[in-house]
């Protein structure tokens, strides 16, 4: 029986868009000013840094240390449950070209990051949503909708990003933060750990972006593919998703990637 093709994307995406956003990315490497965050001024930045340090110092004194990474076996058990729920919600694609693309990207990322703790388990979610994640059980999951809209080089950046999460065990730390927040006994403790958890999430995404660039460079590829991926996530050069509890804004991530050495 002939294998059915995946459904066509519904957001107006065209394959030629990949070429166009790579050209935009190369321009941003030369001049990232269209993405430059507005200047807050030295005094305001210094005041915010001092205020953040003071809040964290007081919070540490009142509510205790930040959580350590969840023990490996416990984190793996929770990750397996999360993965099963995700697969049941969306299903998985058995479309061979997509699976082969993901396998190749993972193989290349493993060559660059051999100690990342990848378990050999991967899946392509059968959804048009754009999703990608690495889990404490060492698995990597990417959606059909994301893969269909990326070049092979952009996909390698994404997989390298996710492999970076595995390299430094971000998911075990995420689970520990979520558990600590859930057991906080006061509103003050909840606010403190929620703020620190958001800071951890943002730092983890930036760190994983750096791993993604490292994977590209290991294979002789430029970081324009990383910037190009961020353009994919944006609406125009200065738009995209705003900062959330788990991610810096798309524009900030693109600007950081474009201006890094």
TABELRA-V479872 format. One record per backbone hydrogen bond with DSSP energy under -0.5 kcal/mol. CO is the residue of the C=O (numbers start at 1). NH is the residue of the N-H. E is the energy in kcal/mol with one decimal. If there is no record, write none. Layout:
CO/NH/E ; CO/NH/E
This chain:
14/17/-2.2 ; 15/18/-1.3 ; 15/19/-0.6 ; 16/20/-1.9 ; 17/21/-2.6 ; 18/22/-1.7 ; 19/23/-1.9 ; 20/24/-2.0 ; 21/25/-2.3 ; 22/26/-2.2 ; 23/27/-1.7 ; 24/28/-2.2 ; 25/29/-1.9 ; 26/30/-1.1 ; 27/31/-2.2 ; 31/34/-0.6 ; 32/35/-2.2 ; 33/36/-1.1 ; 41/45/-2.3 ; 42/46/-2.6 ; 43/47/-2.6 ; 44/48/-2.5 ; 45/49/-2.2 ; 46/50/-2.4 ; 47/51/-2.6 ; 48/52/-2.5 ; 49/53/-2.3 ; 50/54/-2.5 ; 51/55/-2.7 ; 52/56/-2.4 ; 53/57/-2.2 ; 54/58/-2.7 ; 55/59/-2.8 ; 56/60/-2.4 ; 57/61/-1.9 ; 58/62/-2.6 ; 59/63/-3.0 ; 60/64/-1.6 ; 71/75/-2.7 ; 72/76/-2.7 ; 73/77/-2.1 ; 74/78/-2.2 ; 75/79/-2.5 ; 76/80/-2.3 ; 77/81/-1.6 ; 78/82/-2.3 ; 79/83/-2.7 ; 80/84/-2.2 ; 81/85/-2.0 ; 82/86/-2.1 ; 83/87/-2.6 ; 84/88/-2.3 ; 85/89/-1.9 ; 86/90/-2.2 ; 87/91/-2.6 ; 91/126/-2.4 ; 94/96/-0.6 ; 95/98/-0.5 ; 95/99/-2.0 ; 96/100/-2.9 ; 97/101/-2.0 ; 98/102/-2.3 ; 99/103/-2.6 ; 100/104/-2.3 ; 101/105/-2.3 ; 102/106/-2.6 ; 103/107/-2.4 ; 104/108/-2.3 ; 105/109/-2.4 ; 106/110/-2.6 ; 107/111/-1.6 ; 108/112/-1.3 ; 109/113/-2.3 ; 113/116/-1.5 ; 120/122/-0.5 ; 121/140/-1.8 ; 123/125/-0.6 ; 123/142/-2.2 ; 124/93/-3.2 ; 125/127/-1.7 ; 125/144/-2.9 ; 127/145/-2.6 ; 129/131/-0.9 ; 129/146/-0.6 ; 131/143/-2.7 ; 133/141/-2.8 ; 135/138/-2.5 ; 138/119/-2.6 ; 138/120/-0.5 ; 139/135/-2.1 ; 140/123/-1.4 ; 141/133/-2.5 ; 142/125/-1.8 ; 143/147/-2.2 ; 144/148/-2.5 ; 146/149/-1.2 ; 147/150/-1.3 ; 151/155/-2.5 ; 152/156/-2.0 ; 153/157/-1.8 ; 154/158/-2.3 ; 155/159/-2.8 ; 156/160/-2.7 ; 157/161/-2.7 ; 158/162/-2.5 ; 159/163/-2.9 ; 160/164/-2.0 ; 161/165/-1.5 ; 162/166/-1.4 ; 163/167/-2.2 ; 164/168/-1.6 ; 165/170/-2.3 ; 166/169/-1.0 ; 169/173/-1.3 ; 170/174/-2.8 ; 171/175/-2.6 ; 172/70/-2.1 ; 172/176/-1.4 ; 173/177/-2.3 ; 174/178/-2.5 ; 175/179/-2.3 ; 176/180/-2.5 ; 177/181/-2.7 ; 178/182/-2.0 ; 179/183/-1.3 ; 181/184/-0.9 ; 186/190/-2.4 ; 187/191/-2.5 ; 188/192/-2.3 ; 189/193/-2.7 ; 190/194/-2.2 ; 191/195/-2.0 ; 192/196/-2.3 ; 193/197/-2.3 ; 194/198/-2.1 ; 195/199/-2.1 ; 196/200/-2.3 ; 197/201/-2.7 ; 198/202/-2.4 ; 199/203/-2.4 ; 200/204/-2.7 ; 201/205/-2.1 ; 202/206/-2.0 ; 203/207/-2.5 ; 204/208/-2.5 ; 205/209/-2.2 ; 206/210/-1.7 ; 207/211/-1.6 ; 208/212/-2.3 ; 209/213/-2.1 ; 210/214/-2.2 ; 211/215/-2.2 ; 212/216/-1.9 ; 213/217/-2.7 ; 214/218/-2.1 ; 215/219/-1.1 ; 216/219/-0.9 ; 216/221/-2.7 ; 217/220/-1.8 ; 222/225/-1.3 ; 223/226/-0.7 ; 223/227/-2.2 ; 224/228/-2.5 ; 225/229/-1.7 ; 226/230/-1.8 ; 227/231/-2.2 ; 228/232/-1.8 ; 229/233/-1.2 ; 230/234/-0.5 ; 231/234/-1.3 ; 233/241/-0.6 ; 234/236/-0.7 ; 236/239/-0.7 ; 241/250/-2.0 ; 247/244/-2.8 ; 249/253/-2.2 ; 250/254/-2.6 ; 251/255/-2.6 ; 252/256/-2.5 ; 253/257/-2.4 ; 254/258/-2.5 ; 255/259/-2.0 ; 256/260/-1.0
